[in-house]
Amino acid sequence: MPRPMPRPTVAQLAYGSATVICSALAMLLLSQAGSVAGIAVIVFAAFGLGLLVAFTVPLPKPAPEPVAAPLEERIPVQRTVIASESLPAAAPAAVHHPVREPAGP
């Protein structure tokens, strides 16, 4: 079964549309075409050039698949922190105590 064609990105639409418009205007001004057949050839050439530019815009790379961690790394380990070794001697005085203020005037 064939894979469905991915939707065009914003960059592809923008570059392709800008190419069609700019190249059509440039070719019409440079060729000074006045006949319907000449204008039709220029419009089709501009459209083809726009498609070429839109398809050559690099597509964003898909995000890499996450690698599953081994089971040992996913099991949480209980850790013990000894506070007396990591705090300076003045730290017990710096413990936060709520301040009570009188209520009302």
N, CA, C and O atoms as a GROMACS GRO file, in nm:
protein
  420
    1MET      N    1   0.085  -0.118   0.000
    1MET     CA    2   0.000   0.000   0.000
    1MET      C    3   0.090   0.125   0.000
    1MET      O    4   0.180   0.135   0.083
    2PRO      N    5   0.067   0.218  -0.091
    2PRO     CA    6   0.153   0.336  -0.097
    2PRO      C    7   0.130   0.427   0.023
    2PRO      O    8   0.020   0.438   0.076
    3ARG      N    9   0.239   0.491   0.064
    3ARG     CA   10   0.234   0.583   0.176
    3ARG      C   11   0.166   0.712   0.133
    3ARG      O   12   0.192   0.758   0.022
    4PRO      N   13   0.080   0.772   0.216
    4PRO     CA   14   0.015   0.898   0.177
    4PRO      C   15   0.118   1.011   0.174
    4PRO      O   16   0.214   1.013   0.251
    5MET      N   17   0.095   1.103   0.084
    5MET     CA   18   0.187   1.216   0.069
    5MET      C   19   0.172   1.309   0.189
    5MET      O   20   0.060   1.343   0.227
    6PRO      N   21   0.284   1.352   0.250
    6PRO     CA   22   0.273   1.440   0.366
    6PRO      C   23   0.224   1.578   0.325
    6PRO      O   24   0.243   1.622   0.212
    7ARG      N   25   0.161   1.645   0.419
    7ARG     CA   26   0.112   1.780   0.392
    7ARG      C   27   0.229   1.876   0.376
    7ARG      O   28   0.332   1.859   0.441
    8PRO      N   29   0.214   1.977   0.290
    8PRO     CA   30   0.325   2.072   0.274
    8PRO      C   31   0.340   2.158   0.400
    8PRO      O   32   0.243   2.189   0.469
    9THR      N   33   0.465   2.195   0.429
    9THR     CA   34   0.491   2.279   0.545
    9THR      C   35   0.465   2.425   0.509
    9THR      O   36   0.446   2.459   0.392
   10VAL      N   37   0.465   2.509   0.609
   10VAL     CA   38   0.444   2.653   0.587
   10VAL      C   39   0.556   2.710   0.501
   10VAL      O   40   0.532   2.795   0.415
   11ALA      N   41   0.678   2.664   0.524
   11ALA     CA   42   0.791   2.712   0.446
   11ALA      C   43   0.776   2.674   0.299
   11ALA      O   44   0.804   2.755   0.211
   12GLN      N   45   0.731   2.553   0.272
   12GLN     CA   46   0.712   2.511   0.133
   12GLN      C   47   0.605   2.595   0.065
   12GLN      O   48   0.622   2.638  -0.049
   13LEU      N   49   0.495   2.620   0.134
   13LEU     CA   50   0.389   2.702   0.075
   13LEU      C   51   0.437   2.845   0.051
   13LEU      O   52   0.408   2.904  -0.053
   14ALA      N   53   0.509   2.901   0.147
   14ALA     CA   54   0.555   3.039   0.134
   14ALA      C   55   0.657   3.054   0.021
   14ALA      O   56   0.643   3.144  -0.063
   15TYR      N   57   0.758   2.967   0.019
   15TYR     CA   58   0.860   2.978  -0.086
   15TYR      C   59   0.802   2.948  -0.224
   15TYR      O   60   0.835   3.016  -0.322
   16GLY      N   61   0.716   2.848  -0.232
   16GLY     CA   62   0.655   2.815  -0.362
   16GLY      C   63   0.568   2.928  -0.414
   16GLY      O   64   0.575   2.962  -0.532
   17SER      N   65   0.484   2.985  -0.327
   17SER     CA   66   0.397   3.095  -0.369
   17SER      C   67   0.476   3.219  -0.408
   17SER      O   68   0.446   3.284  -0.509
   18ALA      N   69   0.577   3.251  -0.330
   18ALA     CA   70   0.660   3.368  -0.362
   18ALA      C   71   0.733   3.348  -0.495
   18ALA      O   72   0.749   3.442  -0.572
   19THR      N   73   0.777   3.227  -0.520
   19THR     CA   74   0.846   3.198  -0.646
   19THR      C   75   0.752   3.212  -0.764
   19THR      O   76   0.789   3.270  -0.867
   20VAL      N   77   0.631   3.160  -0.751
   20VAL     CA   78   0.534   3.171  -0.861
   20VAL      C   79   0.505   3.317  -0.892
   20VAL      O   80   0.507   3.358  -1.008
   21ILE      N   81   0.478   3.395  -0.790
   21ILE     CA   82   0.441   3.536  -0.812
   21ILE      C   83   0.558   3.615  -0.870
   21ILE      O   84   0.542   3.686  -0.969
   22CYS      N   85   0.676   3.602  -0.808
   22CYS     CA   86   0.791   3.681  -0.854
   22CYS      C   87   0.837   3.639  -0.993
   22CYS      O   88   0.868   3.724  -1.076
   23SER      N   89   0.842   3.509  -1.018
   23SER     CA   90   0.889   3.465  -1.150
   23SER      C   91   0.787   3.500  -1.259
   23SER      O   92   0.827   3.534  -1.371
   24ALA      N   93   0.658   3.491  -1.229
   24ALA     CA   94   0.558   3.527  -1.329
   24ALA      C   95   0.567   3.676  -1.362
   24ALA      O   96   0.564   3.714  -1.479
   25LEU      N   97   0.578   3.759  -1.260
   25LEU     CA   98   0.590   3.904  -1.287
   25LEU      C   99   0.718   3.935  -1.364
   25LEU      O  100   0.715   4.014  -1.459
   26ALA      N  101   0.829   3.874  -1.325
   26ALA     CA  102   0.956   3.901  -1.392
   26ALA      C  103   0.950   3.856  -1.539
   26ALA      O  104   0.993   3.930  -1.628
   27MET      N  105   0.898   3.737  -1.564
   27MET     CA  106   0.893   3.688  -1.702
   27MET      C  107   0.795   3.770  -1.787
   27MET      O  108   0.820   3.794  -1.904
   28LEU      N  109   0.683   3.811  -1.728
   28LEU     CA  110   0.588   3.894  -1.804
   28LEU      C  111   0.648   4.030  -1.838
   28LEU      O  112   0.629   4.080  -1.949
   29LEU      N  113   0.720   4.089  -1.743
   29LEU     CA  114   0.780   4.220  -1.769
   29LEU      C  115   0.896   4.209  -1.869
   29LEU      O  116   0.911   4.295  -1.956
   30LEU      N  117   0.976   4.104  -1.856
   30LEU     CA  118   1.091   4.091  -1.946
   30LEU      C  119   1.050   4.048  -2.087
   30LEU      O  120   1.110   4.093  -2.185
   31SER      N  121   0.948   3.964  -2.100
   31SER     CA  122   0.910   3.916  -2.232
   31SER      C  123   0.814   4.011  -2.303
   31SER      O  124   0.802   4.008  -2.425
   32GLN      N  125   0.745   4.094  -2.226
   32GLN     CA  126   0.644   4.184  -2.280
   32GLN      C  127   0.542   4.108  -2.365
   32GLN      O  128   0.502   4.153  -2.472
   33ALA      N  129   0.501   3.992  -2.314
   33ALA     CA  130   0.406   3.908  -2.386
   33ALA      C  131   0.269   3.975  -2.384
   33ALA      O  132   0.223   4.023  -2.281
   34GLY      N  133   0.205   3.976  -2.501
   34GLY     CA  134   0.074   4.037  -2.512
   34GLY      C  135  -0.034   3.939  -2.554
   34GLY      O  136  -0.153   3.967  -2.541
   35SER      N  137   0.007   3.826  -2.606
   35SER     CA  138  -0.092   3.728  -2.652
   35SER      C  139  -0.132   3.637  -2.537
   35SER      O  140  -0.059   3.620  -2.439
   36VAL      N  141  -0.248   3.579  -2.552
   36VAL     CA  142  -0.298   3.488  -2.450
   36VAL      C  143  -0.209   3.365  -2.440
   36VAL      O  144  -0.183   3.316  -2.329
   37ALA      N  145  -0.163   3.314  -2.552
   37ALA     CA  146  -0.077   3.195  -2.552
   37ALA      C  147   0.056   3.224  -2.482
   37ALA      O  148   0.105   3.141  -2.405
   38GLY      N  149   0.114   3.340  -2.507
   38GLY     CA  150   0.241   3.376  -2.442
   38GLY      C  151   0.225   3.391  -2.292
   38GLY      O  152   0.311   3.347  -2.215
   39ILE      N  153   0.117   3.453  -2.249
   39ILE     CA  154   0.093   3.470  -2.106
   39ILE      C  155   0.067   3.334  -2.041
   39ILE      O  156   0.113   3.310  -1.930
   40ALA      N  157  -0.005   3.246  -2.108
   40ALA     CA  158  -0.032   3.112  -2.054
   40ALA      C  159   0.096   3.032  -2.037
   40ALA      O  160   0.113   2.962  -1.937
   41VAL      N  161   0.188   3.041  -2.134
   41VAL     CA  162   0.316   2.970  -2.124
   41VAL      C  163   0.395   3.023  -2.005
   41VAL      O  164   0.455   2.945  -1.930
   42ILE      N  165   0.396   3.154  -1.987
   42ILE     CA  166   0.470   3.214  -1.876
   42ILE      C  167   0.409   3.173  -1.742
   42ILE      O  168   0.482   3.142  -1.648
   43VAL      N  169   0.277   3.172  -1.732
   43VAL     CA  170   0.210   3.134  -1.608
   43VAL      C  171   0.239   2.988  -1.574
   43VAL      O  172   0.267   2.956  -1.459
   44PHE      N  173   0.232   2.898  -1.673
   44PHE     CA  174   0.262   2.758  -1.647
   44PHE      C  175   0.408   2.738  -1.610
   44PHE      O  176   0.440   2.655  -1.525
   45ALA      N  177   0.498   2.813  -1.673
   45ALA     CA  178   0.641   2.803  -1.638
   45ALA      C  179   0.664   2.852  -1.495
   45ALA      O  180   0.742   2.792  -1.421
   46ALA      N  181   0.598   2.960  -1.457
   46ALA     CA  182   0.612   3.011  -1.320
   46ALA      C  183   0.556   2.911  -1.219
   46ALA      O  184   0.615   2.891  -1.112
   47PHE      N  185   0.445   2.849  -1.252
   47PHE     CA  186   0.386   2.750  -1.163
   47PHE      C  187   0.479   2.629  -1.147
   47PHE      O  188   0.497   2.579  -1.036
   48GLY      N  189   0.536   2.584  -1.256
   48GLY     CA  190   0.632   2.473  -1.250
   48GLY      C  191   0.755   2.508  -1.168
   48GLY      O  192   0.804   2.426  -1.090
   49LEU      N  193   0.804   2.629  -1.184
   49LEU     CA  194   0.919   2.673  -1.106
   49LEU      C  195   0.884   2.681  -0.958
   49LEU      O  196   0.965   2.646  -0.873
   50GLY      N  197   0.764   2.727  -0.926
   50GLY     CA  198   0.719   2.732  -0.787
   50GLY      C  199   0.709   2.594  -0.725
   50GLY      O  200   0.746   2.575  -0.610
   51LEU      N  201   0.658   2.497  -0.802
   51LEU     CA  202   0.652   2.359  -0.752
   51LEU      C  203   0.792   2.303  -0.728
   51LEU      O  204   0.815   2.234  -0.628
   52LEU      N  205   0.883   2.332  -0.818
   52LEU     CA  206   1.021   2.286  -0.802
   52LEU      C  207   1.083   2.342  -0.675
   52LEU      O  208   1.148   2.269  -0.600
   53VAL      N  209   1.064   2.470  -0.652
   53VAL     CA  210   1.119   2.533  -0.531
   53VAL      C  211   1.053   2.476  -0.407
   53VAL      O  212   1.122   2.447  -0.308
   54ALA      N  213   0.922   2.458  -0.409
   54ALA     CA  214   0.851   2.407  -0.292
   54ALA      C  215   0.896   2.265  -0.256
   54ALA      O  216   0.905   2.231  -0.138
   55PHE      N  217   0.923   2.182  -0.355
   55PHE     CA  218   0.964   2.045  -0.327
   55PHE      C  219   1.109   2.034  -0.286
   55PHE      O  220   1.149   1.934  -0.226
   56THR      N  221   1.190   2.134  -0.317
   56THR     CA  222   1.331   2.128  -0.279
   56THR      C  223   1.358   2.193  -0.144
   56THR      O  224   1.471   2.185  -0.095
   57VAL      N  225   1.258   2.257  -0.082
   57VAL     CA  226   1.277   2.311   0.053
   57VAL      C  227   1.294   2.193   0.147
   57VAL      O  228   1.214   2.100   0.145
   58PRO      N  229   1.400   2.195   0.230
   58PRO     CA  230   1.421   2.080   0.319
   58PRO      C  231   1.307   2.062   0.418
   58PRO      O  232   1.258   2.159   0.476
   59LEU      N  233   1.266   1.938   0.437
   59LEU     CA  234   1.160   1.907   0.532
   59LEU      C  235   1.219   1.897   0.672
   59LEU      O  236   1.336   1.859   0.688
   60PRO      N  237   1.140   1.930   0.774
   60PRO     CA  238   1.192   1.915   0.911
   60PRO      C  239   1.215   1.769   0.944
   60PRO      O  240   1.138   1.682   0.903
   61LYS      N  241   1.323   1.743   1.019
   61LYS     CA  242   1.355   1.606   1.055
   61LYS      C  243   1.262   1.562   1.167
   61LYS      O  244   1.235   1.638   1.259
   62PRO      N  245   1.215   1.438   1.161
   62PRO     CA  246   1.129   1.390   1.269
   62PRO      C  247   1.208   1.378   1.399
   62PRO      O  248   1.329   1.359   1.398
   63ALA      N  249   1.137   1.389   1.510
   63ALA     CA  250   1.201   1.378   1.642
   63ALA      C  251   1.253   1.237   1.660
   63ALA      O  252   1.188   1.141   1.620
   64PRO      N  253   1.370   1.224   1.720
   64PRO     CA  254   1.424   1.090   1.740
   64PRO      C  255   1.340   1.012   1.840
   64PRO      O  256   1.280   1.068   1.932
   65GLU      N  257   1.337   0.882   1.820
   65GLU     CA  258   1.262   0.794   1.909
   65GLU      C  259   1.332   0.789   2.044
   65GLU      O  260   1.454   0.775   2.050
   66PRO      N  261   1.256   0.801   2.154
   66PRO     CA  262   1.320   0.791   2.286
   66PRO      C  263   1.371   0.650   2.311
   66PRO      O  264   1.304   0.552   2.279
   67VAL      N  265   1.489   0.642   2.367
   67VAL     CA  266   1.549   0.513   2.398
   67VAL      C  267   1.503   0.472   2.537
   67VAL      O  268   1.515   0.550   2.632
   68ALA      N  269   1.452   0.353   2.549
   68ALA     CA  270   1.404   0.304   2.678
   68ALA      C  271   1.522   0.280   2.771
   68ALA      O  272   1.620   0.215   2.734
   69ALA      N  273   1.512   0.335   2.893
   69ALA     CA  274   1.619   0.318   2.992
   69ALA      C  275   1.613   0.176   3.048
   69ALA      O  276   1.506   0.116   3.057
   70PRO      N  277   1.728   0.124   3.086
   70PRO     CA  278   1.727  -0.009   3.149
   70PRO      C  279   1.644  -0.006   3.278
   70PRO      O  280   1.626   0.100   3.338
   71LEU      N  281   1.595  -0.120   3.317
   71LEU     CA  282   1.506  -0.130   3.432
   71LEU      C  283   1.573  -0.079   3.560
   71LEU      O  284   1.505  -0.021   3.645
   72GLU      N  285   1.703  -0.100   3.575
   72GLU     CA  286   1.771  -0.057   3.696
   72GLU      C  287   1.768   0.095   3.712
   72GLU      O  288   1.762   0.144   3.824
   73GLU      N  289   1.773   0.168   3.603
   73GLU     CA  290   1.776   0.313   3.610
   73GLU      C  291   1.638   0.372   3.637
   73GLU      O  292   1.629   0.488   3.678
   74ARG      N  293   1.531   0.298   3.616
   74ARG     CA  294   1.397   0.350   3.636
   74ARG      C  295   1.344   0.325   3.776
   74ARG      O  296   1.242   0.381   3.814
   75ILE      N  297   1.412   0.241   3.855
   75ILE     CA  298   1.365   0.212   3.990
   75ILE      C  299   1.416   0.322   4.082
   75ILE      O  300   1.537   0.345   4.088
   76PRO      N  301   1.326   0.392   4.156
   76PRO     CA  302   1.373   0.498   4.245
   76PRO      C  303   1.451   0.440   4.363
   76PRO      O  304   1.419   0.332   4.414
   77VAL      N  305   1.551   0.513   4.405
   77VAL     CA  306   1.635   0.472   4.515
   77VAL      C  307   1.609   0.565   4.632
   77VAL      O  308   1.605   0.687   4.614
   78GLN      N  309   1.591   0.510   4.750
   78GLN     CA  310   1.570   0.592   4.869
   78GLN      C  311   1.705   0.649   4.912
   78GLN      O  312   1.803   0.575   4.927
   79ARG      N  313   1.708   0.780   4.933
   79ARG     CA  314   1.831   0.846   4.973
   79ARG      C  315   1.811   0.912   5.107
   79ARG      O  316   1.705   0.968   5.134
   80THR      N  317   1.912   0.906   5.190
   80THR     CA  318   1.906   0.967   5.322
   80THR      C  319   1.999   1.087   5.324
   80THR      O  320   2.116   1.077   5.285
   81VAL      N  321   1.948   1.202   5.369
   81VAL     CA  322   2.029   1.322   5.380
   81VAL      C  323   2.045   1.352   5.527
   81VAL      O  324   1.948   1.364   5.601
   82ILE      N  325   2.168   1.366   5.569
   82ILE     CA  326   2.197   1.398   5.708
   82ILE      C  327   2.217   1.549   5.715
   82ILE      O  328   2.315   1.602   5.662
   83ALA      N  329   2.123   1.619   5.780
   83ALA     CA  330   2.121   1.764   5.781
   83ALA      C  331   2.233   1.824   5.863
   83ALA      O  332   2.282   1.931   5.828
   84SER      N  333   2.276   1.761   5.969
   84SER     CA  334   2.377   1.822   6.056
   84SER      C  335   2.512   1.834   5.986
   84SER      O  336   2.590   1.923   6.020
   85GLU      N  337   2.540   1.748   5.890
   85GLU     CA  338   2.668   1.757   5.819
   85GLU      C  339   2.667   1.864   5.711
   85GLU      O  340   2.773   1.919   5.678
   86SER      N  341   2.552   1.894   5.656
   86SER     CA  342   2.547   1.986   5.543
   86SER      C  343   2.516   2.130   5.583
   86SER      O  344   2.533   2.219   5.501
   87LEU      N  345   2.471   2.156   5.709
   87LEU     CA  346   2.435   2.291   5.750
   87LEU      C  347   2.545   2.350   5.838
   87LEU      O  348   2.608   2.278   5.915
   88PRO      N  349   2.569   2.482   5.828
   88PRO     CA  350   2.665   2.545   5.919
   88PRO      C  351   2.611   2.548   6.061
   88PRO      O  352   2.494   2.518   6.084
   89ALA      N  353   2.695   2.585   6.157
   89ALA     CA  354   2.658   2.581   6.299
   89ALA      C  355   2.547   2.682   6.331
   89ALA      O  356   2.468   2.656   6.422
   90ALA      N  357   2.539   2.794   6.261
   90ALA     CA  358   2.439   2.896   6.290
   90ALA      C  359   2.305   2.867   6.224
   90ALA      O  360   2.211   2.944   6.240
   91ALA      N  361   2.295   2.760   6.153
   91ALA     CA  362   2.173   2.731   6.079
   91ALA      C  363   2.052   2.704   6.167
   91ALA      O  364   1.942   2.744   6.128
   92PRO      N  365   2.063   2.639   6.285
   92PRO     CA  366   1.941   2.616   6.364
   92PRO      C  367   1.872   2.746   6.403
   92PRO      O  368   1.750   2.746   6.419
   93ALA      N  369   1.944   2.856   6.419
   93ALA     CA  370   1.880   2.983   6.453
   93ALA      C  371   1.808   3.042   6.332
   93ALA      O  372   1.719   3.126   6.347
   94ALA      N  373   1.845   3.001   6.216
   94ALA     CA  374   1.787   3.056   6.094
   94ALA      C  375   1.662   2.980   6.050
   94ALA      O  376   1.608   3.006   5.943
   95VAL      N  377   1.617   2.887   6.132
   95VAL     CA  378   1.498   2.811   6.096
   95VAL      C  379   1.379   2.904   6.096
   95VAL      O  380   1.366   2.988   6.185
   96HIS      N  381   1.293   2.892   5.999
   96HIS     CA  382   1.180   2.982   5.982
   96HIS      C  383   1.071   2.955   6.087
   96HIS      O  384   1.023   2.843   6.099
   97HIS      N  385   1.034   3.059   6.162
   97HIS     CA  386   0.924   3.051   6.257
   97HIS      C  387   0.821   3.155   6.215
   97HIS      O  388   0.858   3.267   6.183
   98PRO      N  389   0.694   3.120   6.216
   98PRO     CA  390   0.593   3.219   6.177
   98PRO      C  391   0.587   3.333   6.281
   98PRO      O  392   0.599   3.310   6.401
   99VAL      N  393   0.568   3.453   6.232
   99VAL     CA  394   0.560   3.571   6.318
   99VAL      C  395   0.413   3.600   6.344
   99VAL      O  396   0.331   3.605   6.253
  100ARG      N  397   0.382   3.618   6.472
  100ARG     CA  398   0.243   3.650   6.508
  100ARG      C  399   0.237   3.798   6.544
  100ARG      O  400   0.313   3.848   6.627
  101GLU      N  401   0.146   3.865   6.480
  101GLU     CA  402   0.126   4.006   6.508
  101GLU      C  403  -0.013   4.024   6.570
  101GLU      O  404  -0.105   3.947   6.543
  102PRO      N  405  -0.028   4.127   6.655
  102PRO     CA  406  -0.160   4.149   6.714
  102PRO      C  407  -0.262   4.182   6.607
  102PRO      O  408  -0.232   4.253   6.510
  103ALA      N  409  -0.382   4.131   6.624
  103ALA     CA  410  -0.488   4.156   6.528
  103ALA      C  411  -0.567   4.279   6.570
  103ALA      O  412  -0.599   4.295   6.688
  104GLY      N  413  -0.598   4.362   6.478
  104GLY     CA  414  -0.682   4.480   6.504
  104GLY      C  415  -0.605   4.597   6.562
  104GLY      O  416  -0.487   4.583   6.595
  105PRO      N  417  -0.670   4.716   6.576
  105PRO     CA  418  -0.600   4.836   6.625
  105PRO      C  419  -0.586   4.841   6.775
  105PRO      O  420  -0.529   4.935   6.829
   0.00000   0.00000   0.00000
